[in-house]
Amino acid sequence: MNKLAQLFIVLSILAVSNAILQGIINVKHFQSLLEEGIKSKDISTLYHSIKGLKQLNVKLPNLCEDIKNSKYDIKNIEHVFYLTNAAELTGCQNFLLPDVLGTPAKVLNNKDVTIPEIYYAVYSLKAIGRGSVYDREDGLKNLIQMLKKDDSPANYGYVFGLCEHMGCQAWTVMHAENALLAADETDGRALHFEGGLPVTSLVLSTIIRSFKSVKKPSPLTPDQKHKFGAYLLSRRSASAPRTVASLIEAAKILADDQPTPICIVFKDKKYITSETDSIEFSVTDLVGRAIPNLKPDEVVAQSGTRLADDVVVLSKQPLTQKPNEPSTFVLNLSKIKSQYGLYKISLSTGSKSANFNVAVLGEIQVSSVEIGVGDVDGTTSPKLTTVAYPNKMAEVLQADHLQKMSVKFSIRDKFNKPALVQQAFLHVASLQDEREAIYVAEPDHAKNYKVELNVGAMGKHLDYVSGSYSVSVLVGDSAVSAPLAWRLADVKLSFGRDAVAESKSPRGRGPLPEISHVFRAAEPRPPRALSDVFSLACAAPLLLLLILWGSLRLNFSLFPFTPSALLFHVALGASLSLYGLLWVKLSMFDTLRYLLPAGGLTFLAGQRLLRRLARDKAAR
């Protein structure tokens, strides 16, 4: 690898590690999903909904009867785990029947048990007060041997979880770094473990809790925290209770692990107008809480650039922390509120930064509007009439297919400065029906817009239907607070007598004509006499064969008059007859339907016949 490539990789890593997450986990939205989940009769849905709400510190109603009457399989250790732990989280252990102990005990006595089954069994017993059944030393040795056979991230997560119960967090601390190295990276921006969100949540939560229990700093680097946080944000569309509970658990434990990944999002609007000159940002952790120990002067707008021409409009401007709202920071943009357009703002908190696009919305008006009709060949100049916004031209213009219609206008902002917009059109619509056409208005070097329409050429867009039409100016832009639609004038268009008026529905507003397919006509047959001659010519070899058989006198002495021989010749004759019928009356599919059983019969009978002939020949 050359030095340039190495430099590029280093810069890419630094760019990611210094980035700020642009999004948060919507806790209120997920809370409503989980509250719906506790109404479910399925034990898995019920358990994960209870677990998620507990993590959000939501007060739960009495769910003991719901847990007792939920649907589960008492022989399924995973269902028993959900049942017992749901009962523990809600304080409903007394509602459990004694037979729930049988499945965990049976699993632990099984020689072919898997690591997840051990995890479910141990934590099922722990939930009902029988947590000391799995010895730490022998249990850990057994788990290590099982990991050698399958060292998947999920199995590591389950072993780390079992170590939390057995008190062997020191082993977790020793092996956490290797487990983290097994994380998969997506586009250099996100980290997750094989198995998706539940496995990622299990591994992260068990590792961070184990390190806290032994009072050691987290093994996660800031870069890893950022990438795991980016992955969690990419799963914000989760709706299943299991996925939601895993997302909340991972997000909360990652947010509690200091220094936490920083998230910046727009709190409300992403634009300013002439009436408002500030934008509010929320600077929080992954779950929307204020960042502890974050100083107000650390949130700075490092630069602001206008996207249209890359002009820098602000530099190193501190944001103001909103009173009584420690997570809300206000960016004042009063300096640029008169310069409408799109801007890129670079915000930073310490060494981390992120770019945000904001819009300065302005008010526009159409001025210096002139409209008129002239000859296409230029023999007469258009007679232009000035119209003031928002009035409509009193006179109805007349134009035929030998003339052109000209429209000129300029767009100005609130401060009467010429402005360019992203969209400027001239809309021509029929007053009798739904026919319409839209034409693009292009600006010149002086920022004046002009449209010249050849009436004859307009005919193909309006189906060559003469009549009265309205002419409107349409103006819009992403940096304009309100688009503009102004009916400028009415015009009576005549496309001439030679124009073909097509009586059809307007384009795009009705069903298209039905397409009827006509197969090619059959070729004419030859005369009957000619067909008979060629048929006799084709049958001549068969006739010759019959004549030779008659003169030579066929010898049937060696023909074995056995069922297999007779069946073979009958089936073979039937197959040949089917080929003849194919040309006369049968279709290909009918022929195949009859040919398959006849062919199979021919094969079986022929094989038996040949075997008999070979045996008779050997006997002679």
DRENMARDO-216300 format. One record per residue (C-alpha): x, z, y; residue number from 1; residue in one letter. Coordinates in Angstrom, 3 decimals, always signed. Example, Ala and Ser with C-alpha at 12.3 -4.5 7.8 and 13.67 -1.06 7.14 Angstrom:
2
> x|z|y|seq|type
> +12.300|+7.800|-4.500|1|A
> +13.670|+7.140|-1.060|2|S
***
This chain:
620
> x|z|y|seq|type
> +0.000|+0.000|+0.000|1|M
> +1.460|-1.007|+3.359|2|N
> +1.782|+1.307|+6.331|3|K
> -1.068|-0.351|+8.234|4|L
> -3.507|+0.313|+5.380|5|A
> -2.313|+3.923|+5.088|6|Q
> -2.826|+4.387|+8.826|7|L
> -6.325|+2.949|+8.584|8|F
> -7.270|+5.368|+5.763|9|I
> -5.898|+8.347|+7.687|10|V
> -7.827|+7.353|+10.804|11|L
> -11.012|+6.902|+8.743|12|S
> -10.651|+10.394|+7.238|13|I
> -10.040|+11.908|+10.670|14|L
> -13.048|+10.078|+12.092|15|A
> -15.329|+11.499|+9.400|16|V
> -13.916|+15.013|+9.540|17|S
> -14.289|+15.096|+13.341|18|N
> -17.846|+13.751|+13.291|19|A
> -21.032|+15.684|+14.009|20|I
> -24.056|+15.434|+11.757|21|L
> -26.988|+13.762|+13.492|22|Q
> -29.974|+15.352|+11.806|23|G
> -31.347|+18.654|+10.516|24|I
> -33.398|+19.846|+7.537|25|I
> -37.030|+20.132|+8.682|26|N
> -37.782|+23.572|+7.261|27|V
> -41.413|+23.680|+8.452|28|K
> -42.200|+20.375|+6.760|29|H
> -40.720|+21.552|+3.462|30|F
> -42.519|+24.876|+3.745|31|Q
> -45.863|+23.069|+3.834|32|S
> -44.893|+21.055|+0.734|33|L
> -43.945|+24.210|-1.155|34|L
> -47.135|+26.000|-0.132|35|E
> -49.048|+23.162|-1.761|36|E
> -46.803|+23.490|-4.823|37|G
> -47.769|+27.101|-5.571|38|I
> -51.313|+25.866|-6.249|39|K
> -50.060|+23.881|-9.238|40|S
> -50.749|+24.885|-12.844|41|K
> -47.414|+23.455|-14.027|42|D
> -44.867|+26.258|-14.522|43|I
> -41.905|+24.152|-13.314|44|S
> -43.651|+23.206|-10.073|45|T
> -44.861|+26.760|-9.579|46|L
> -41.403|+28.301|-10.128|47|Y
> -39.555|+25.936|-7.789|48|H
> -42.226|+26.329|-5.099|49|S
> -41.900|+30.133|-5.307|50|I
> -38.103|+29.898|-5.254|51|K
> -38.101|+27.620|-2.200|52|G
> -40.521|+29.810|-0.254|53|L
> -38.473|+32.904|-1.111|54|K
> -35.383|+31.196|+0.318|55|Q
> -37.353|+30.548|+3.520|56|L
> -38.402|+34.231|+3.632|57|N
> -42.084|+33.290|+3.498|58|V
> -44.491|+36.039|+2.456|59|K
> -46.092|+35.040|-0.838|60|L
> -49.671|+35.764|-1.899|61|P
> -50.449|+37.489|-5.201|62|N
> -49.539|+34.876|-7.811|63|L
> -49.509|+37.000|-10.973|64|C
> -52.684|+35.470|-12.413|65|E
> -51.480|+31.979|-11.519|66|D
> -48.192|+32.562|-13.347|67|I
> -49.960|+34.077|-16.353|68|K
> -52.407|+31.152|-16.608|69|N
> -49.883|+28.377|-15.883|70|S
> -49.135|+25.641|-18.414|71|K
> -45.949|+26.189|-20.409|72|Y
> -44.510|+25.928|-23.917|73|D
> -43.391|+29.324|-25.192|74|I
> -40.940|+27.611|-27.575|75|K
> -39.260|+25.678|-24.747|76|N
> -36.404|+27.769|-23.320|77|I
> -36.514|+25.951|-19.986|78|E
> -40.218|+26.781|-19.611|79|H
> -39.507|+30.396|-20.536|80|V
> -36.803|+30.476|-17.831|81|F
> -39.258|+29.184|-15.211|82|Y
> -41.916|+31.647|-16.373|83|L
> -39.762|+34.777|-16.382|84|T
> -37.949|+34.004|-13.124|85|N
> -41.192|+33.125|-11.338|86|A
> -42.499|+36.514|-12.489|87|A
> -39.343|+38.241|-11.240|88|E
> -39.509|+36.588|-7.818|89|L
> -43.121|+37.690|-7.365|90|T
> -42.845|+41.115|-9.049|91|G
> -45.181|+40.110|-11.877|92|C
> -43.043|+41.021|-14.912|93|Q
> -45.775|+43.339|-16.211|94|N
> -48.071|+40.361|-16.708|95|F
> -45.698|+38.741|-19.221|96|L
> -46.477|+38.914|-22.933|97|L
> -43.881|+40.415|-25.342|98|P
> -43.473|+37.102|-27.197|99|D
> -41.455|+35.628|-24.326|100|V
> -38.428|+37.538|-25.719|101|L
> -38.387|+35.550|-28.930|102|G
> -37.241|+32.182|-27.616|103|T
> -34.199|+33.422|-25.573|104|P
> -33.010|+35.561|-28.495|105|A
> -33.389|+32.645|-30.885|106|K
> -31.439|+30.339|-28.553|107|V
> -28.512|+32.773|-28.231|108|L
> -28.300|+33.085|-32.024|109|N
> -28.213|+29.314|-32.473|110|N
> -24.745|+27.909|-33.298|111|K
> -25.582|+24.492|-31.814|112|D
> -26.739|+25.859|-28.476|113|V
> -25.799|+24.028|-25.247|114|T
> -24.508|+25.506|-21.987|115|I
> -27.786|+24.896|-20.077|116|P
> -29.737|+26.598|-22.879|117|E
> -27.420|+29.630|-22.700|118|I
> -27.955|+29.747|-18.928|119|Y
> -31.739|+29.613|-19.309|120|Y
> -31.737|+32.203|-22.083|121|A
> -29.477|+34.714|-20.294|122|V
> -31.337|+34.484|-16.991|123|Y
> -34.693|+34.680|-18.770|124|S
> -33.652|+37.973|-20.339|125|L
> -32.153|+39.167|-17.067|126|K
> -35.439|+38.504|-15.284|127|A
> -37.251|+40.897|-17.613|128|I
> -34.566|+43.573|-17.574|129|G
> -32.546|+42.541|-20.651|130|R
> -29.548|+41.086|-18.835|131|G
> -26.676|+42.785|-20.688|132|S
> -27.053|+40.907|-23.978|133|V
> -24.283|+38.385|-23.295|134|Y
> -20.803|+39.910|-23.559|135|D
> -18.420|+38.900|-20.783|136|R
> -15.173|+38.381|-22.679|137|E
> -16.549|+36.748|-25.829|138|D
> -19.161|+34.870|-23.831|139|G
> -16.620|+33.423|-21.389|140|L
> -14.320|+32.341|-24.225|141|K
> -17.233|+30.601|-25.897|142|N
> -18.242|+28.876|-22.657|143|L
> -14.668|+27.678|-22.047|144|I
> -14.568|+26.124|-25.504|145|Q
> -17.883|+24.398|-24.846|146|M
> -16.606|+23.089|-21.486|147|L
> -13.714|+21.410|-23.271|148|K
> -16.259|+19.290|-25.130|149|K
> -18.377|+18.495|-22.059|150|D
> -16.915|+19.265|-18.641|151|D
> -19.673|+17.660|-16.575|152|S
> -20.357|+19.082|-13.078|153|P
> -23.732|+20.375|-14.305|154|A
> -22.084|+22.394|-17.082|155|N
> -19.538|+23.803|-14.629|156|Y
> -22.415|+24.846|-12.374|157|G
> -24.179|+26.633|-15.230|158|Y
> -20.957|+28.410|-16.258|159|V
> -20.332|+29.469|-12.646|160|F
> -23.895|+30.816|-12.579|161|G
> -23.355|+32.725|-15.826|162|L
> -20.143|+34.189|-14.385|163|C
> -22.178|+35.556|-11.483|164|E
> -24.232|+37.465|-14.053|165|H
> -21.313|+38.516|-16.303|166|M
> -19.011|+39.508|-13.436|167|G
> -16.305|+36.909|-14.066|168|C
> -16.338|+35.370|-10.586|169|Q
> -12.528|+35.430|-10.640|170|A
> -12.665|+32.661|-13.249|171|W
> -14.947|+30.678|-10.936|172|T
> -12.467|+31.115|-8.084|173|V
> -9.684|+29.740|-10.289|174|M
> -11.612|+26.626|-11.325|175|H
> -13.752|+25.907|-8.252|176|A
> -11.244|+23.501|-6.694|177|E
> -11.121|+21.324|-9.818|178|N
> -14.909|+21.267|-9.940|179|A
> -15.102|+20.177|-6.297|180|L
> -12.692|+17.325|-6.980|181|L
> -15.238|+15.913|-9.442|182|A
> -17.670|+15.174|-6.607|183|A
> -18.566|+11.524|-6.100|184|D
> -18.064|+9.995|-2.647|185|E
> -20.478|+7.464|-1.142|186|T
> -19.141|+5.041|+1.483|187|D
> -16.554|+7.612|+2.512|188|G
> -19.307|+9.584|+4.278|189|R
> -21.129|+11.734|+1.721|190|A
> -20.235|+13.863|-1.305|191|L
> -22.462|+14.764|-4.231|192|H
> -22.144|+15.609|-7.900|193|F
> -23.263|+13.563|-10.851|194|E
> -26.802|+14.633|-11.575|195|G
> -28.051|+14.410|-8.007|196|G
> -29.412|+17.093|-5.722|197|L
> -30.192|+19.838|-8.315|198|P
> -26.636|+19.731|-9.729|199|V
> -25.057|+19.517|-6.255|200|T
> -27.084|+22.525|-5.121|201|S
> -26.209|+24.511|-8.275|202|L
> -22.461|+23.912|-8.033|203|V
> -22.206|+24.533|-4.271|204|L
> -24.330|+27.687|-4.301|205|S
> -22.587|+29.287|-7.275|206|T
> -19.106|+28.533|-5.884|207|I
> -19.818|+29.850|-2.377|208|I
> -21.574|+32.990|-3.661|209|R
> -18.722|+33.706|-6.099|210|S
> -16.100|+33.455|-3.356|211|F
> -18.138|+35.762|-1.126|212|K
> -18.462|+38.308|-3.932|213|S
> -14.666|+38.540|-4.293|214|V
> -14.273|+38.479|-0.486|215|K
> -12.301|+35.257|-0.350|216|K
> -12.743|+32.393|+2.129|217|P
> -14.717|+29.387|+0.957|218|S
> -12.711|+26.685|-0.851|219|P
> -14.654|+23.959|+0.981|220|L
> -12.694|+22.159|+3.672|221|T
> -14.442|+21.148|+6.927|222|P
> -14.346|+17.541|+5.735|223|D
> -16.043|+18.459|+2.440|224|Q
> -18.676|+20.543|+4.236|225|K
> -19.442|+17.631|+6.526|226|H
> -19.772|+15.171|+3.646|227|K
> -21.905|+17.493|+1.533|228|F
> -24.054|+18.084|+4.624|229|G
> -24.376|+14.319|+5.132|230|A
> -25.596|+13.965|+1.550|231|Y
> -28.174|+16.722|+2.004|232|L
> -29.471|+15.031|+5.167|233|L
> -29.812|+11.770|+3.266|234|S
> -32.250|+13.522|+0.887|235|R
> -34.610|+14.745|+3.610|236|R
> -37.373|+12.533|+2.220|237|S
> -37.652|+14.743|-0.892|238|A
> -41.189|+15.753|-1.814|239|S
> -41.035|+17.206|-5.359|240|A
> -40.849|+21.036|-5.327|241|P
> -37.737|+21.097|-7.554|242|R
> -35.859|+18.732|-5.231|243|T
> -37.088|+20.539|-2.120|244|V
> -36.042|+23.959|-3.465|245|A
> -32.589|+22.589|-4.378|246|S
> -32.231|+21.012|-0.930|247|L
> -33.156|+24.238|+0.881|248|I
> -30.834|+26.347|-1.290|249|E
> -27.847|+24.046|-0.733|250|A
> -28.524|+23.607|+2.992|251|A
> -28.884|+27.336|+3.648|252|K
> -25.795|+28.369|+1.721|253|I
> -23.756|+25.594|+3.340|254|L
> -25.054|+26.605|+6.778|255|A
> -24.137|+30.271|+6.113|256|D
> -20.588|+29.310|+5.103|257|D
> -18.598|+29.599|+8.331|258|Q
> -17.450|+27.471|+10.044|259|P
> -20.731|+25.721|+9.462|260|T
> -21.261|+21.956|+9.852|261|P
> -22.646|+21.262|+13.326|262|I
> -25.739|+19.108|+13.808|263|C
> -26.829|+17.558|+17.105|264|I
> -30.194|+15.847|+17.515|265|V
> -32.458|+14.824|+20.365|266|F
> -34.885|+17.666|+20.945|267|K
> -37.596|+15.500|+22.440|268|D
> -37.246|+12.198|+24.264|269|K
> -34.311|+9.801|+24.138|270|K
> -34.748|+8.377|+27.632|271|Y
> -35.019|+9.253|+31.297|272|I
> -37.149|+7.748|+34.046|273|T
> -37.238|+7.896|+37.814|274|S
> -39.288|+11.117|+37.500|275|E
> -37.091|+12.844|+34.887|276|T
> -33.307|+12.867|+34.950|277|D
> -32.244|+15.001|+31.969|278|S
> -32.211|+14.844|+28.163|279|I
> -32.298|+17.859|+25.864|280|E
> -30.196|+18.115|+22.693|281|F
> -30.464|+20.657|+19.866|282|S
> -27.078|+21.930|+18.650|283|V
> -27.727|+23.755|+15.377|284|T
> -26.640|+24.215|+11.790|285|D
> -28.193|+22.270|+8.888|286|L
> -31.426|+24.291|+8.889|287|V
> -31.955|+24.285|+12.659|288|G
> -30.456|+27.669|+13.587|289|R
> -28.237|+28.264|+16.596|290|A
> -24.487|+28.087|+15.964|291|I
> -22.943|+31.572|+16.134|292|P
> -20.012|+32.041|+18.504|293|N
> -20.567|+28.616|+20.113|294|L
> -19.690|+28.844|+23.795|295|K
> -21.935|+26.914|+26.213|296|P
> -18.994|+25.113|+27.836|297|D
> -17.880|+23.713|+24.452|298|E
> -20.717|+21.164|+24.407|299|V
> -19.467|+18.305|+26.600|300|V
> -20.453|+14.690|+27.242|301|A
> -17.001|+13.166|+26.941|302|Q
> -18.078|+9.733|+28.145|303|S
> -21.070|+7.575|+28.963|304|G
> -20.894|+3.791|+28.745|305|T
> -23.449|+1.162|+29.735|306|R
> -23.904|-1.113|+26.728|307|L
> -24.631|-4.225|+28.764|308|A
> -21.187|-4.425|+30.401|309|D
> -19.159|-1.470|+28.949|310|D
> -18.924|+0.192|+32.376|311|V
> -18.112|+3.923|+32.162|312|V
> -20.713|+5.885|+34.144|313|V
> -19.743|+9.499|+33.350|314|L
> -16.781|+11.414|+31.961|315|S
> -16.264|+14.972|+30.654|316|K
> -19.591|+16.278|+31.915|317|Q
> -20.518|+19.712|+30.444|318|P
> -24.045|+20.256|+29.168|319|L
> -26.092|+23.212|+30.354|320|T
> -27.444|+25.734|+27.881|321|Q
> -31.163|+26.256|+28.371|322|K
> -32.128|+29.863|+29.213|323|P
> -33.543|+31.850|+26.265|324|N
> -32.923|+28.881|+23.950|325|E
> -29.371|+29.190|+22.605|326|P
> -29.624|+26.000|+20.552|327|S
> -30.866|+23.756|+23.393|328|T
> -28.413|+21.990|+25.702|329|F
> -29.407|+19.832|+28.680|330|V
> -27.554|+16.689|+29.829|331|L
> -28.191|+15.767|+33.474|332|N
> -28.161|+11.994|+34.068|333|L
> -29.345|+11.908|+37.682|334|S
> -26.289|+9.822|+38.631|335|K
> -27.459|+6.858|+36.586|336|I
> -31.255|+7.094|+36.704|337|K
> -31.347|+4.234|+39.231|338|S
> -29.316|+1.974|+36.882|339|Q
> -31.782|+1.224|+34.126|340|Y
> -30.487|+0.041|+30.768|341|G
> -29.083|+1.366|+27.480|342|L
> -26.141|+3.775|+27.433|343|Y
> -23.874|+5.226|+24.761|344|K
> -23.168|+8.927|+25.297|345|I
> -20.331|+10.607|+23.388|346|S
> -21.038|+14.324|+22.866|347|L
> -18.458|+16.773|+21.541|348|S
> -18.368|+20.385|+20.403|349|T
> -14.753|+21.445|+20.212|350|G
> -12.891|+18.851|+18.150|351|S
> -16.017|+17.212|+16.734|352|K
> -17.945|+14.386|+18.397|353|S
> -20.854|+12.005|+17.915|354|A
> -22.322|+9.035|+19.776|355|N
> -25.925|+8.851|+20.947|356|F
> -27.783|+5.932|+22.508|357|N
> -30.037|+6.848|+25.426|358|V
> -32.173|+4.660|+27.644|359|A
> -32.631|+4.824|+31.397|360|V
> -36.113|+3.419|+31.842|361|L
> -36.908|+1.669|+35.081|362|G
> -39.963|+0.204|+36.737|363|E
> -40.065|-3.537|+37.279|364|I
> -42.199|-5.921|+39.292|365|Q
> -42.528|-9.682|+39.418|366|V
> -41.921|-11.222|+42.838|367|S
> -41.379|-14.616|+44.489|368|S
> -43.800|-16.275|+42.064|369|V
> -44.383|-19.980|+42.591|370|E
> -46.513|-22.271|+40.438|371|I
> -47.350|-25.977|+40.812|372|G
> -47.864|-29.359|+39.146|373|V
> -45.774|-32.535|+39.565|374|G
> -45.048|-35.841|+37.824|375|D
> -42.883|-35.901|+34.729|376|V
> -40.782|-38.807|+35.992|377|D
> -40.019|-36.951|+39.222|378|G
> -41.649|-39.492|+41.564|379|T
> -43.452|-36.636|+43.247|380|T
> -42.114|-33.115|+43.599|381|S
> -44.311|-30.273|+42.350|382|P
> -46.523|-28.756|+45.005|383|K
> -45.697|-25.074|+44.593|384|L
> -48.080|-22.279|+45.528|385|T
> -46.897|-18.708|+46.052|386|T
> -48.848|-15.970|+44.297|387|V
> -48.382|-12.242|+44.979|388|A
> -48.518|-9.711|+42.125|389|Y
> -51.010|-8.657|+40.809|390|P
> -53.348|-11.268|+42.315|391|N
> -54.540|-14.384|+40.532|392|K
> -54.316|-17.844|+42.049|393|M
> -57.728|-18.754|+43.493|394|A
> -57.396|-22.497|+42.906|395|E
> -57.667|-23.970|+39.402|396|V
> -54.752|-26.325|+38.777|397|L
> -55.259|-29.810|+37.294|398|Q
> -52.621|-31.407|+35.041|399|A
> -52.630|-34.368|+32.617|400|D
> -50.227|-35.678|+29.988|401|H
> -48.168|-37.539|+32.616|402|L
> -47.444|-34.401|+34.631|403|Q
> -45.503|-31.183|+34.263|404|K
> -46.247|-27.612|+35.271|405|M
> -43.511|-25.541|+36.956|406|S
> -43.398|-21.752|+37.269|407|V
> -40.668|-19.829|+39.112|408|K
> -40.369|-16.064|+39.518|409|F
> -37.880|-13.244|+39.882|410|S
> -37.905|-9.713|+38.482|411|I
> -36.906|-6.742|+40.606|412|R
> -36.532|-3.050|+39.895|413|D
> -37.961|-0.118|+41.820|414|K
> -35.129|-0.373|+44.347|415|F
> -35.861|-4.098|+44.966|416|N
> -32.692|-5.255|+43.192|417|K
> -32.775|-8.409|+41.023|418|P
> -32.929|-7.511|+37.342|419|A
> -32.638|-9.258|+34.013|420|L
> -34.906|-8.364|+31.109|421|V
> -34.680|-8.932|+27.381|422|Q
> -38.035|-10.693|+27.140|423|Q
> -39.670|-13.005|+29.692|424|A
> -42.363|-15.450|+28.571|425|F
> -45.046|-17.762|+29.908|426|L
> -48.264|-17.451|+27.915|427|H
> -50.752|-20.347|+27.895|428|V
> -54.096|-19.549|+26.221|429|A
> -57.375|-21.443|+25.895|430|S
> -60.419|-20.048|+27.658|431|L
> -62.768|-21.548|+25.042|432|Q
> -61.161|-20.483|+21.756|433|D
> -58.083|-18.753|+20.342|434|E
> -55.530|-21.526|+20.857|435|R
> -52.375|-20.297|+22.559|436|E
> -48.702|-21.107|+23.089|437|A
> -45.812|-18.983|+24.351|438|I
> -42.760|-20.385|+26.139|439|Y
> -39.476|-18.626|+26.942|440|V
> -38.461|-18.180|+30.581|441|A
> -34.693|-18.452|+31.111|442|E
> -32.824|-16.953|+34.107|443|P
> -30.361|-18.893|+36.238|444|D
> -27.134|-17.642|+37.837|445|H
> -29.136|-16.027|+40.676|446|A
> -31.304|-14.080|+38.174|447|K
> -34.360|-16.221|+38.968|448|N
> -36.564|-17.267|+36.053|449|Y
> -37.938|-20.795|+35.739|450|K
> -40.194|-22.579|+33.241|451|V
> -41.023|-26.310|+33.336|452|E
> -43.660|-27.470|+30.860|453|L
> -44.315|-31.116|+30.011|454|N
> -48.083|-31.272|+29.525|455|V
> -47.791|-34.113|+27.022|456|G
> -45.350|-32.092|+24.912|457|A
> -47.595|-29.008|+25.159|458|M
> -50.296|-30.916|+23.291|459|G
> -48.733|-30.408|+19.848|460|K
> -48.765|-26.628|+20.399|461|H
> -52.415|-26.637|+21.523|462|L
> -53.779|-29.154|+18.982|463|D
> -54.246|-31.743|+21.749|464|Y
> -57.488|-30.070|+22.822|465|V
> -58.103|-30.663|+26.530|466|S
> -59.814|-27.958|+28.550|467|G
> -59.275|-24.884|+30.660|468|S
> -56.325|-22.594|+29.931|469|Y
> -55.004|-19.354|+31.435|470|S
> -51.342|-18.998|+32.457|471|V
> -49.831|-15.494|+32.198|472|S
> -46.379|-13.997|+32.750|473|V
> -45.197|-11.540|+30.042|474|L
> -42.185|-9.311|+30.747|475|V
> -40.714|-6.591|+28.540|476|G
> -37.481|-4.695|+27.933|477|D
> -36.369|-1.689|+25.879|478|S
> -35.201|-0.048|+29.115|479|A
> -38.478|-0.628|+30.982|480|V
> -40.984|+2.206|+31.165|481|S
> -43.980|-0.147|+30.921|482|A
> -44.142|-3.853|+29.999|483|P
> -45.935|-6.262|+32.279|484|L
> -48.672|-8.806|+31.477|485|A
> -49.987|-10.706|+34.516|486|W
> -52.592|-13.467|+34.445|487|R
> -51.154|-15.744|+37.070|488|L
> -53.517|-18.724|+37.251|489|A
> -55.937|-21.000|+35.428|490|D
> -55.179|-24.641|+34.726|491|V
> -57.265|-27.535|+33.389|492|K
> -55.172|-29.611|+30.980|493|L
> -55.937|-33.184|+29.913|494|S
> -53.920|-34.671|+27.053|495|F
> -55.234|-38.226|+27.509|496|G
> -57.520|-40.533|+25.537|497|R
> -54.760|-41.602|+23.144|498|D
> -54.115|-38.034|+22.033|499|A
> -55.568|-37.292|+18.617|500|V
> -57.789|-34.247|+18.885|501|A
> -57.414|-32.532|+15.543|502|E
> -60.499|-30.484|+14.739|503|S
> -58.872|-27.678|+12.867|504|K
> -58.700|-23.939|+13.207|505|S
> -55.930|-22.559|+15.446|506|P
> -52.538|-22.230|+13.754|507|R
> -52.080|-18.916|+12.002|508|G
> -55.670|-17.771|+12.619|509|R
> -57.540|-19.243|+9.677|510|G
> -57.161|-20.433|+6.117|511|P
> -54.955|-23.449|+5.565|512|L
> -56.454|-26.555|+3.925|513|P
> -56.805|-26.260|+0.171|514|E
> -54.099|-28.024|-1.795|515|I
> -55.666|-29.911|-4.713|516|S
> -53.226|-31.177|-7.320|517|H
> -53.938|-34.470|-9.060|518|V
> -52.110|-35.237|-12.287|519|F
> -50.622|-38.670|-12.726|520|R
> -53.077|-41.124|-14.287|521|A
> -52.380|-42.125|-17.874|522|A
> -50.548|-45.402|-18.464|523|E
> -52.858|-48.278|-19.529|524|P
> -52.942|-48.843|-23.322|525|R
> -51.861|-52.210|-24.824|526|P
> -54.428|-54.554|-26.426|527|P
> -55.841|-53.457|-29.812|528|R
> -54.352|-56.444|-31.685|529|A
> -50.863|-55.708|-30.412|530|L
> -51.169|-52.052|-31.436|531|S
> -52.283|-53.041|-34.950|532|D
> -49.336|-55.418|-35.381|533|V
> -46.816|-52.716|-34.428|534|F
> -48.570|-50.157|-36.653|535|S
> -48.277|-52.518|-39.654|536|L
> -44.620|-53.122|-38.815|537|A
> -43.988|-49.359|-38.831|538|C
> -45.871|-48.999|-42.154|539|A
> -44.020|-51.916|-43.827|540|A
> -41.234|-49.743|-45.294|541|P
> -43.841|-47.492|-46.928|542|L
> -45.633|-50.556|-48.340|543|L
> -42.333|-51.862|-49.677|544|L
> -41.684|-48.493|-51.339|545|L
> -45.041|-48.588|-53.097|546|L
> -44.400|-52.160|-54.332|547|I
> -40.971|-51.207|-55.723|548|L
> -42.450|-48.135|-57.444|549|W
> -45.042|-50.423|-59.074|550|G
> -42.466|-52.918|-60.311|551|S
> -39.946|-50.331|-61.496|552|L
> -42.613|-48.148|-63.103|553|R
> -42.122|-44.505|-62.147|554|L
> -40.846|-42.153|-64.849|555|N
> -42.659|-38.810|-64.732|556|F
> -41.129|-37.533|-67.980|557|S
> -38.725|-35.187|-66.242|558|L
> -41.310|-33.901|-63.727|559|F
> -41.938|-30.224|-64.475|560|P
> -45.692|-29.731|-64.406|561|F
> -45.392|-26.113|-63.298|562|T
> -47.277|-24.267|-60.535|563|P
> -44.134|-24.100|-58.358|564|S
> -43.512|-27.852|-58.636|565|A
> -47.085|-28.784|-57.886|566|L
> -47.259|-26.260|-55.033|567|L
> -44.022|-27.573|-53.536|568|F
> -45.206|-31.193|-53.450|569|H
> -48.634|-30.262|-52.137|570|V
> -47.124|-28.113|-49.332|571|A
> -44.582|-30.814|-48.467|572|L
> -47.373|-33.404|-48.317|573|G
> -49.405|-31.084|-46.088|574|A
> -46.453|-30.679|-43.696|575|S
> -45.990|-34.452|-43.467|576|L
> -49.723|-34.871|-42.899|577|S
> -49.568|-32.372|-40.024|578|L
> -46.915|-34.512|-38.317|579|Y
> -49.296|-37.449|-38.570|580|G
> -52.197|-35.412|-37.198|581|L
> -49.999|-34.308|-34.286|582|L
> -49.884|-37.878|-33.061|583|W
> -53.593|-38.433|-33.612|584|V
> -55.547|-35.334|-32.568|585|K
> -53.765|-31.971|-32.822|586|L
> -51.927|-30.229|-29.966|587|S
> -48.424|-28.881|-30.367|588|M
> -49.628|-25.283|-30.608|589|F
> -52.293|-26.084|-33.216|590|D
> -49.721|-28.012|-35.273|591|T
> -47.294|-25.076|-35.192|592|L
> -50.045|-22.668|-36.207|593|R
> -50.767|-24.697|-39.354|594|Y
> -47.156|-25.692|-39.987|595|L
> -45.755|-22.153|-40.185|596|L
> -47.621|-21.111|-43.380|597|P
> -47.193|-24.586|-44.938|598|A
> -43.456|-24.538|-44.217|599|G
> -43.053|-21.058|-45.630|600|G
> -44.892|-22.071|-48.799|601|L
> -42.725|-25.178|-49.099|602|T
> -39.558|-23.086|-48.813|603|F
> -40.549|-20.521|-51.443|604|L
> -41.944|-23.063|-53.943|605|A
> -38.995|-25.422|-53.422|606|G
> -36.482|-22.647|-54.046|607|Q
> -38.213|-21.738|-57.332|608|R
> -38.408|-25.423|-58.355|609|L
> -34.708|-26.059|-57.705|610|L
> -33.766|-22.941|-59.649|611|R
> -35.809|-24.210|-62.649|612|R
> -34.286|-27.694|-62.461|613|L
> -30.763|-26.268|-62.395|614|A
> -31.550|-24.078|-65.422|615|R
> -33.008|-27.009|-67.388|616|D
> -29.996|-29.194|-66.575|617|K
> -27.606|-26.487|-67.767|618|A
> -29.564|-26.170|-71.016|619|A
> -29.155|-29.921|-71.725|620|R
***
